């Protein structure tokens, strides 16, 4: 049975977390797709840009990352000091940087 995230993450024990995300249905994230013959290397730059955009919004640091042909590895460090300093308004402002409700 799944456990709530708050019981899985303990910043007191370690602020570093290794995360992996895989694509489905034999799809290719980057590189040469042997099934379609397409090359998806251009996505590496998109993924890297998005990672650093998210790093700037959330109280995390990207310690390391690797974009593979069918999955992504990231090592993240939670910056609990910054997160604890944010007021409710600052949390809303950070959230609004990604999810702008006024953009249509």
ChimeraX commands (.cxc) that place a marker at each C-alpha (Angstrom):
marker #1 position 0.00,0.00,0.00 radius 0.5
marker #1 position 1.40,3.44,-0.91 radius 0.5
marker #1 position 2.67,5.63,1.90 radius 0.5
marker #1 position 2.22,9.41,2.08 radius 0.5
marker #1 position 5.27,11.32,0.89 radius 0.5
marker #1 position 5.65,13.00,4.27 radius 0.5
marker #1 position 6.43,9.55,5.75 radius 0.5
marker #1 position 8.95,8.72,3.00 radius 0.5
marker #1 position 11.07,11.87,3.08 radius 0.5
marker #1 position 13.09,12.92,6.11 radius 0.5
marker #1 position 15.09,16.09,5.51 radius 0.5
marker #1 position 16.62,15.64,8.96 radius 0.5
marker #1 position 18.20,12.35,7.82 radius 0.5
marker #1 position 19.33,13.59,4.40 radius 0.5
marker #1 position 18.42,16.49,2.13 radius 0.5
marker #1 position 19.53,14.50,-0.96 radius 0.5
marker #1 position 17.17,12.34,-3.00 radius 0.5
marker #1 position 17.78,10.27,-6.10 radius 0.5
marker #1 position 14.84,10.18,-8.51 radius 0.5
marker #1 position 14.31,8.28,-11.73 radius 0.5
marker #1 position 11.57,8.70,-14.32 radius 0.5
marker #1 position 11.10,6.28,-17.21 radius 0.5
marker #1 position 9.11,6.65,-20.41 radius 0.5
marker #1 position 6.47,4.09,-21.37 radius 0.5
marker #1 position 5.54,2.03,-24.42 radius 0.5
marker #1 position 9.11,1.76,-25.71 radius 0.5
marker #1 position 9.09,5.50,-26.39 radius 0.5
marker #1 position 12.37,7.37,-26.64 radius 0.5
marker #1 position 13.17,10.41,-24.56 radius 0.5
marker #1 position 16.42,11.19,-26.39 radius 0.5
marker #1 position 18.69,9.65,-28.99 radius 0.5
marker #1 position 17.85,7.48,-31.97 radius 0.5
marker #1 position 14.52,5.67,-31.84 radius 0.5
marker #1 position 15.12,2.35,-33.57 radius 0.5
marker #1 position 11.40,1.82,-34.17 radius 0.5
marker #1 position 10.54,5.11,-35.87 radius 0.5
marker #1 position 13.99,6.06,-37.16 radius 0.5
marker #1 position 13.59,9.51,-35.54 radius 0.5
marker #1 position 16.33,11.24,-33.58 radius 0.5
marker #1 position 15.22,12.96,-30.37 radius 0.5
marker #1 position 18.52,14.43,-29.15 radius 0.5
marker #1 position 17.01,17.93,-29.29 radius 0.5
marker #1 position 14.94,17.02,-26.22 radius 0.5
marker #1 position 18.04,16.90,-23.98 radius 0.5
marker #1 position 18.27,20.69,-24.05 radius 0.5
marker #1 position 14.56,21.04,-23.33 radius 0.5
marker #1 position 14.80,18.71,-20.35 radius 0.5
marker #1 position 17.90,20.42,-18.96 radius 0.5
marker #1 position 16.27,23.86,-19.31 radius 0.5
marker #1 position 13.12,22.64,-17.58 radius 0.5
marker #1 position 15.11,21.11,-14.70 radius 0.5
marker #1 position 16.87,24.38,-14.01 radius 0.5
marker #1 position 13.63,26.34,-14.38 radius 0.5
marker #1 position 12.06,24.12,-11.73 radius 0.5
marker #1 position 15.16,24.45,-9.54 radius 0.5
marker #1 position 14.74,28.24,-9.61 radius 0.5
marker #1 position 11.07,28.00,-8.55 radius 0.5
marker #1 position 11.20,25.34,-5.85 radius 0.5
marker #1 position 13.49,25.15,-2.83 radius 0.5
marker #1 position 15.66,22.48,-4.43 radius 0.5
marker #1 position 19.09,22.24,-6.00 radius 0.5
marker #1 position 19.85,19.89,-8.88 radius 0.5
marker #1 position 23.00,18.18,-7.61 radius 0.5
marker #1 position 23.34,15.90,-10.65 radius 0.5
marker #1 position 21.31,14.65,-13.58 radius 0.5
marker #1 position 21.56,12.32,-16.55 radius 0.5
marker #1 position 19.18,12.29,-19.51 radius 0.5
marker #1 position 19.23,8.81,-20.99 radius 0.5
marker #1 position 17.48,7.49,-24.11 radius 0.5
marker #1 position 14.44,6.20,-22.21 radius 0.5
marker #1 position 14.74,7.63,-18.70 radius 0.5
marker #1 position 15.95,10.52,-16.58 radius 0.5
marker #1 position 18.02,10.40,-13.37 radius 0.5
marker #1 position 18.22,13.39,-11.03 radius 0.5
marker #1 position 19.82,13.89,-7.64 radius 0.5
marker #1 position 18.03,16.67,-5.80 radius 0.5
marker #1 position 18.91,18.51,-2.61 radius 0.5
marker #1 position 16.05,20.02,-0.65 radius 0.5
marker #1 position 16.97,23.47,0.66 radius 0.5
marker #1 position 14.88,23.36,3.81 radius 0.5
marker #1 position 16.26,26.68,5.10 radius 0.5
marker #1 position 14.90,28.57,2.10 radius 0.5
marker #1 position 11.60,26.69,2.19 radius 0.5
marker #1 position 11.11,27.46,5.88 radius 0.5
marker #1 position 11.79,31.18,5.31 radius 0.5
marker #1 position 9.08,31.56,2.68 radius 0.5
marker #1 position 5.89,33.25,3.77 radius 0.5
marker #1 position 2.54,32.02,2.47 radius 0.5
marker #1 position 2.62,34.83,-0.06 radius 0.5
marker #1 position 6.11,33.85,-1.27 radius 0.5
marker #1 position 4.97,30.23,-1.69 radius 0.5
marker #1 position 2.09,31.51,-3.82 radius 0.5
marker #1 position 4.45,33.71,-5.85 radius 0.5
marker #1 position 6.77,30.75,-6.51 radius 0.5
marker #1 position 3.82,28.56,-7.54 radius 0.5
marker #1 position 2.53,31.34,-9.78 radius 0.5
marker #1 position 5.84,31.37,-11.71 radius 0.5
marker #1 position 4.92,27.94,-13.08 radius 0.5
marker #1 position 1.15,28.01,-13.07 radius 0.5
marker #1 position 0.09,31.48,-14.18 radius 0.5
marker #1 position -3.70,31.61,-13.98 radius 0.5
marker #1 position -3.81,34.84,-16.00 radius 0.5
marker #1 position -2.27,33.35,-19.13 radius 0.5
marker #1 position -5.48,32.14,-20.70 radius 0.5
marker link #1:1,2 radius 0.2
marker link #1:2,3 radius 0.2
marker link #1:3,4 radius 0.2
marker link #1:4,5 radius 0.2
marker link #1:5,6 radius 0.2
marker link #1:6,7 radius 0.2
marker link #1:7,8 radius 0.2
marker link #1:8,9 radius 0.2
marker link #1:9,10 radius 0.2
marker link #1:10,11 radius 0.2
marker link #1:11,12 radius 0.2
marker link #1:12,13 radius 0.2
marker link #1:13,14 radius 0.2
marker link #1:14,15 radius 0.2
marker link #1:15,16 radius 0.2
marker link #1:16,17 radius 0.2
marker link #1:17,18 radius 0.2
marker link #1:18,19 radius 0.2
marker link #1:19,20 radius 0.2
marker link #1:20,21 radius 0.2
marker link #1:21,22 radius 0.2
marker link #1:22,23 radius 0.2
marker link #1:23,24 radius 0.2
marker link #1:24,25 radius 0.2
marker link #1:25,26 radius 0.2
marker link #1:26,27 radius 0.2
marker link #1:27,28 radius 0.2
marker link #1:28,29 radius 0.2
marker link #1:29,30 radius 0.2
marker link #1:30,31 radius 0.2
marker link #1:31,32 radius 0.2
marker link #1:32,33 radius 0.2
marker link #1:33,34 radius 0.2
marker link #1:34,35 radius 0.2
marker link #1:35,36 radius 0.2
marker link #1:36,37 radius 0.2
marker link #1:37,38 radius 0.2
marker link #1:38,39 radius 0.2
marker link #1:39,40 radius 0.2
marker link #1:40,41 radius 0.2
marker link #1:41,42 radius 0.2
marker link #1:42,43 radius 0.2
marker link #1:43,44 radius 0.2
marker link #1:44,45 radius 0.2
marker link #1:45,46 radius 0.2
marker link #1:46,47 radius 0.2
marker link #1:47,48 radius 0.2
marker link #1:48,49 radius 0.2
marker link #1:49,50 radius 0.2
marker link #1:50,51 radius 0.2
marker link #1:51,52 radius 0.2
marker link #1:52,53 radius 0.2
marker link #1:53,54 radius 0.2
marker link #1:54,55 radius 0.2
marker link #1:55,56 radius 0.2
marker link #1:56,57 radius 0.2
marker link #1:57,58 radius 0.2
marker link #1:58,59 radius 0.2
marker link #1:59,60 radius 0.2
marker link #1:60,61 radius 0.2
marker link #1:61,62 radius 0.2
marker link #1:62,63 radius 0.2
marker link #1:63,64 radius 0.2
marker link #1:64,65 radius 0.2
marker link #1:65,66 radius 0.2
marker link #1:66,67 radius 0.2
marker link #1:67,68 radius 0.2
marker link #1:68,69 radius 0.2
marker link #1:69,70 radius 0.2
marker link #1:70,71 radius 0.2
marker link #1:71,72 radius 0.2
marker link #1:72,73 radius 0.2
marker link #1:73,74 radius 0.2
marker link #1:74,75 radius 0.2
marker link #1:75,76 radius 0.2
marker link #1:76,77 radius 0.2
marker link #1:77,78 radius 0.2
marker link #1:78,79 radius 0.2
marker link #1:79,80 radius 0.2
marker link #1:80,81 radius 0.2
marker link #1:81,82 radius 0.2
marker link #1:82,83 radius 0.2
marker link #1:83,84 radius 0.2
marker link #1:84,85 radius 0.2
marker link #1:85,86 radius 0.2
marker link #1:86,87 radius 0.2
marker link #1:87,88 radius 0.2
marker link #1:88,89 radius 0.2
marker link #1:89,90 radius 0.2
marker link #1:90,91 radius 0.2
marker link #1:91,92 radius 0.2
marker link #1:92,93 radius 0.2
marker link #1:93,94 radius 0.2
marker link #1:94,95 radius 0.2
marker link #1:95,96 radius 0.2
marker link #1:96,97 radius 0.2
marker link #1:97,98 radius 0.2
marker link #1:98,99 radius 0.2
marker link #1:99,100 radius 0.2
marker link #1:100,101 radius 0.2
marker link #1:101,102 radius 0.2
marker link #1:102,103 radius 0.2
marker link #1:103,104 radius 0.2
view
